[in-house]
Amino acid sequence: MQLGIRLHDIEKTTLENRLKIAHEQGFLCGHLALSKVISEYPVDDSALTPGFAMYLKKIFAQNNLDIAVLGCYLNLANPNKESLKKIQNRYLAHIRFASLLGTGVVGTETGAVNEQYATEEANWTEEALDIFIANLRPVVEYAEKMGVIFAIEPVARHIVNTPERARKVLDTINSPNLQIIFDPVNLLETWNYEQREEIIERAIELLGKDIAMVHIKDFVVEEGKLVSCAAGTGMMNYAPIVKFIKEKKPYVHVTLENTKPDNAVRAREFFQNLWDNA
């Protein structure tokens, strides 16, 4: 396991300073979402030049950090055709950029059948899944050409909301360049969190061979809502996840999510301790 952090969870400062902090806090890799960590210069499609990629590659290396995932979390099921085209082009730009960066994966969640990226029951229909697969396919084909892993992250409120639907996407597209970001908490919501052990076991069984990286966070239920929080501060049992990683995924990138500047090190130590004693 190579344990890292979502870089936009580090205190707000320049990317260069965030990387220095991540290294000083003992992390080995980072989740990079360009627009969430860089505000002092543009990061639109035309800004993602080879020179920019090589600069980022250099400063990550100087801090002994891998880029575990280049995040681009947009709605690939957007019903507005003009918006969808821009979104697909944004993914292609990230894939080109990743090919120069040496990024682990380009990552995405799985959208909604509305322009607002909002939860609605229509997201969980077969029609919605077919739309997502159709819009995803050309992105994955481009990833194949560029030699980049494109990874989808199942989320309970999005179109790919269960391990079974994620398995269907993988089997239908049938590409070695399409893999999975496994975030166990993202598969949970108020209506299913009490079955979390079964859901996580099923996700590992159905998706394990295609998991490219893992996100780790915790959750609590407050005022009828499931709220994400730092590892070790909620209700999660990580034992089956740690067991899976140890047995099946040597040196996989594992990034912490929903940490805060004042608890990131504590969350890292908590999860590292679970790993060391498993």
C-alpha positions as CSV (number, residue, x, y, z in Angstrom):
1,M,0.0,0.0,0.0
2,Q,1.1,3.5,-0.8
3,L,-0.9,5.8,1.4
4,G,-1.8,9.3,0.2
5,I,-4.1,12.2,0.5
6,R,-6.6,14.2,-1.6
7,L,-4.6,17.4,-2.2
8,H,-7.5,19.8,-2.0
9,D,-8.1,18.6,1.6
10,I,-4.7,20.2,2.6
11,E,-4.8,23.8,3.8
12,K,-5.5,26.3,1.0
13,T,-2.2,27.4,-0.4
14,T,-0.3,27.0,-3.7
15,L,0.1,23.5,-5.2
16,E,3.8,23.7,-4.5
17,N,3.2,24.2,-0.8
18,R,0.5,21.6,-0.7
19,L,2.9,19.0,-2.0
20,K,5.5,20.0,0.5
21,I,2.9,19.6,3.3
22,A,1.8,16.2,2.0
23,H,5.4,15.0,2.0
24,E,6.1,16.4,5.5
25,Q,2.9,14.7,6.8
26,G,4.2,11.3,5.6
27,F,2.1,10.7,2.5
28,L,3.4,8.9,-0.5
29,C,0.9,10.0,-3.2
30,G,-1.7,12.5,-4.0
31,H,-5.2,12.9,-5.6
32,L,-4.8,15.8,-8.0
33,A,-8.0,17.7,-9.1
34,L,-6.5,20.6,-11.0
35,S,-9.3,23.2,-10.6
36,K,-9.5,22.5,-6.8
37,V,-5.9,23.1,-6.0
38,I,-4.8,25.7,-8.6
39,S,-6.3,29.1,-8.8
40,E,-3.4,31.3,-9.6
41,Y,-3.2,30.3,-13.2
42,P,-5.5,28.6,-15.8
43,V,-6.1,24.9,-15.9
44,D,-8.5,24.8,-18.8
45,D,-8.0,22.3,-21.7
46,S,-5.7,24.6,-23.6
47,A,-3.5,25.1,-20.6
48,L,-2.7,21.4,-20.2
49,T,0.5,21.5,-22.3
50,P,3.4,19.1,-22.3
51,G,5.5,21.7,-20.5
52,F,2.9,22.0,-17.7
53,A,2.8,18.3,-17.4
54,M,6.5,18.0,-17.1
55,Y,6.6,20.8,-14.5
56,L,4.0,19.0,-12.4
57,K,5.8,15.7,-12.8
58,K,9.0,17.4,-11.6
59,I,7.5,19.0,-8.4
60,F,5.7,15.8,-7.4
61,A,9.0,13.9,-7.8
62,Q,10.8,16.5,-5.7
63,N,8.4,15.8,-2.9
64,N,8.6,12.0,-3.4
65,L,4.9,11.8,-4.3
66,D,3.1,9.9,-7.0
67,I,0.1,11.3,-8.7
68,A,-2.3,8.6,-7.8
69,V,-5.3,10.0,-9.7
70,L,-5.9,12.9,-11.9
71,G,-9.5,13.7,-11.0
72,C,-12.0,15.0,-13.5
73,Y,-15.4,14.6,-11.9
74,L,-17.9,15.7,-14.5
75,N,-21.3,14.4,-15.7
76,L,-20.9,12.0,-18.6
77,A,-24.7,11.5,-18.7
78,N,-25.5,15.2,-19.1
79,P,-28.5,15.4,-21.4
80,N,-27.4,18.8,-23.0
81,K,-25.5,17.7,-26.1
82,E,-23.3,20.8,-26.2
83,S,-22.4,20.5,-22.5
84,L,-21.7,16.8,-22.9
85,K,-19.3,17.4,-25.8
86,K,-17.4,19.9,-23.7
87,I,-17.3,17.4,-20.8
88,Q,-16.0,14.6,-23.1
89,N,-13.4,16.9,-24.5
90,R,-12.3,17.8,-21.0
91,Y,-11.8,14.1,-20.3
92,L,-9.7,13.7,-23.4
93,A,-7.5,16.6,-22.4
94,H,-7.0,15.0,-19.0
95,I,-6.1,11.7,-20.6
96,R,-3.5,13.4,-22.9
97,F,-2.1,15.2,-19.8
98,A,-2.0,12.0,-17.8
99,S,-0.1,10.2,-20.5
100,L,2.7,12.8,-19.9
101,L,2.4,13.0,-16.2
102,G,2.7,9.3,-15.5
103,T,-0.5,9.4,-13.5
104,G,-1.9,6.3,-11.9
105,V,-5.5,6.8,-13.3
106,V,-7.8,9.5,-14.6
107,G,-10.8,9.2,-12.4
108,T,-14.5,10.0,-12.7
109,E,-17.7,9.5,-10.9
110,T,-20.7,8.3,-12.9
111,G,-23.1,11.2,-13.4
112,A,-26.8,11.8,-13.4
113,V,-29.4,12.1,-16.1
114,N,-29.9,15.8,-15.5
115,E,-27.8,18.9,-16.0
116,Q,-27.7,19.7,-12.3
117,Y,-25.9,16.4,-11.5
118,A,-28.7,15.8,-9.0
119,T,-30.0,12.6,-7.4
120,E,-33.2,11.3,-8.8
121,E,-34.7,7.8,-9.3
122,A,-34.2,8.0,-13.0
123,N,-30.4,7.7,-12.4
124,W,-30.9,4.1,-11.4
125,T,-32.8,2.9,-14.5
126,E,-31.3,0.7,-17.2
127,E,-31.8,3.6,-19.6
128,A,-29.6,5.8,-17.5
129,L,-26.9,3.1,-17.4
130,D,-27.1,2.7,-21.2
131,I,-26.6,6.4,-21.7
132,F,-23.6,6.5,-19.4
133,I,-22.0,3.5,-21.1
134,A,-22.6,5.1,-24.6
135,N,-21.0,8.4,-23.5
136,L,-18.2,6.7,-21.7
137,R,-17.1,4.4,-24.6
138,P,-15.3,7.1,-26.7
139,V,-13.5,8.4,-23.7
140,V,-12.2,4.9,-22.9
141,E,-11.3,4.3,-26.6
142,Y,-9.1,7.5,-26.4
143,A,-7.6,6.2,-23.1
144,E,-6.6,3.1,-24.9
145,K,-4.9,5.1,-27.7
146,M,-3.0,7.1,-25.1
147,G,-2.0,4.2,-22.9
148,V,-3.9,5.6,-19.8
149,I,-6.1,3.9,-17.2
150,F,-9.5,5.5,-17.0
151,A,-11.2,4.6,-13.7
152,I,-14.9,5.0,-12.7
153,E,-15.9,5.4,-9.1
154,P,-19.3,3.9,-8.2
155,V,-21.4,6.2,-6.0
156,A,-24.8,5.3,-4.3
157,R,-26.5,8.5,-5.6
158,H,-25.1,8.4,-9.2
159,I,-25.9,6.2,-12.2
160,V,-23.4,3.4,-11.3
161,N,-24.7,3.0,-7.8
162,T,-24.0,-0.6,-7.0
163,P,-21.2,-3.2,-7.6
164,E,-23.5,-5.0,-10.0
165,R,-24.0,-1.9,-12.2
166,A,-20.2,-1.2,-12.1
167,R,-19.6,-4.8,-13.2
168,K,-22.0,-4.4,-16.1
169,V,-20.2,-1.2,-17.3
170,L,-16.8,-3.0,-17.2
171,D,-18.1,-6.0,-19.1
172,T,-20.0,-4.0,-21.7
173,I,-17.1,-1.7,-22.5
174,N,-14.7,-4.6,-22.2
175,S,-11.4,-2.7,-22.1
176,P,-8.3,-3.3,-20.1
177,N,-8.0,0.5,-19.8
178,L,-11.3,0.9,-17.9
179,Q,-10.9,0.1,-14.2
180,I,-12.4,0.9,-10.8
181,I,-11.7,3.5,-8.1
182,F,-13.0,1.7,-5.0
183,D,-14.4,4.0,-2.4
184,P,-16.4,1.9,0.0
185,V,-18.2,4.8,1.7
186,N,-19.4,6.1,-1.7
187,L,-21.4,2.9,-2.1
188,L,-23.3,3.7,1.1
189,E,-26.3,6.0,1.9
190,T,-28.9,6.4,4.5
191,W,-31.0,3.6,2.9
192,N,-28.3,0.9,2.9
193,Y,-25.5,1.7,5.3
194,E,-26.7,-0.9,7.8
195,Q,-25.9,-3.5,5.1
196,R,-22.4,-2.1,4.6
197,E,-20.5,-5.3,5.4
198,E,-22.4,-7.2,2.7
199,I,-22.1,-4.3,0.1
200,I,-18.4,-4.0,0.6
201,E,-17.9,-7.8,0.4
202,R,-19.9,-7.9,-2.8
203,A,-17.9,-5.0,-4.3
204,I,-14.7,-6.8,-3.6
205,E,-16.0,-10.0,-5.0
206,L,-17.4,-8.5,-8.2
207,L,-14.9,-5.7,-8.9
208,G,-11.7,-6.7,-7.1
209,K,-9.7,-7.8,-10.1
210,D,-10.4,-4.4,-11.8
211,I,-9.7,-2.1,-8.8
212,A,-6.9,0.3,-9.7
213,M,-6.9,2.4,-6.5
214,V,-8.7,2.8,-3.3
215,H,-10.2,5.8,-1.5
216,I,-10.5,5.7,2.3
217,K,-12.8,7.8,4.4
218,D,-15.3,7.2,7.2
219,F,-18.9,8.2,7.8
220,V,-21.5,9.1,10.4
221,V,-25.3,9.5,10.2
222,E,-26.5,12.9,11.4
223,E,-30.0,14.3,11.2
224,G,-31.0,11.7,8.7
225,K,-28.0,12.3,6.4
226,L,-24.9,10.2,5.8
227,V,-21.9,12.5,6.2
228,S,-18.4,11.6,5.1
229,C,-15.5,12.2,7.5
230,A,-11.9,11.3,8.1
231,A,-10.8,7.7,8.6
232,G,-11.2,6.6,12.2
233,T,-13.8,9.2,13.2
234,G,-17.0,7.3,12.2
235,M,-18.7,3.9,11.8
236,M,-16.5,2.1,9.3
237,N,-15.0,-1.4,9.8
238,Y,-11.9,-1.4,7.6
239,A,-10.8,-5.0,8.3
240,P,-12.1,-6.6,5.1
241,I,-10.7,-3.7,3.0
242,V,-7.3,-3.9,4.5
243,K,-7.4,-7.7,4.1
244,F,-8.3,-7.3,0.4
245,I,-5.5,-4.8,-0.2
246,K,-2.9,-6.8,1.6
247,E,-3.8,-10.1,-0.2
248,K,-4.5,-8.8,-3.7
249,K,-3.2,-5.3,-4.4
250,P,0.5,-4.9,-3.5
251,Y,1.7,-1.2,-3.4
252,V,-1.7,0.0,-4.6
253,H,-2.4,3.8,-4.2
254,V,-4.7,4.4,-1.3
255,T,-5.7,8.0,-0.8
256,L,-7.5,9.4,2.3
257,E,-10.5,11.6,1.7
258,N,-12.5,14.1,3.8
259,T,-9.6,14.8,6.1
260,K,-9.0,18.3,7.5
261,P,-5.6,20.1,8.0
262,D,-5.8,19.3,11.7
263,N,-6.7,15.6,11.4
264,A,-4.9,14.4,8.3
265,V,-1.9,13.0,10.1
266,R,-4.1,11.4,12.7
267,A,-6.1,9.7,10.0
268,R,-3.0,8.5,8.3
269,E,-1.6,7.1,11.5
270,F,-4.9,5.4,12.3
271,F,-5.1,3.7,8.9
272,Q,-1.4,2.8,8.9
273,N,-1.8,1.2,12.3
274,L,-4.6,-0.9,11.0
275,W,-2.4,-2.0,8.2
276,D,0.6,-2.7,10.4
277,N,-1.5,-4.9,12.7
278,A,-3.6,-6.7,10.2
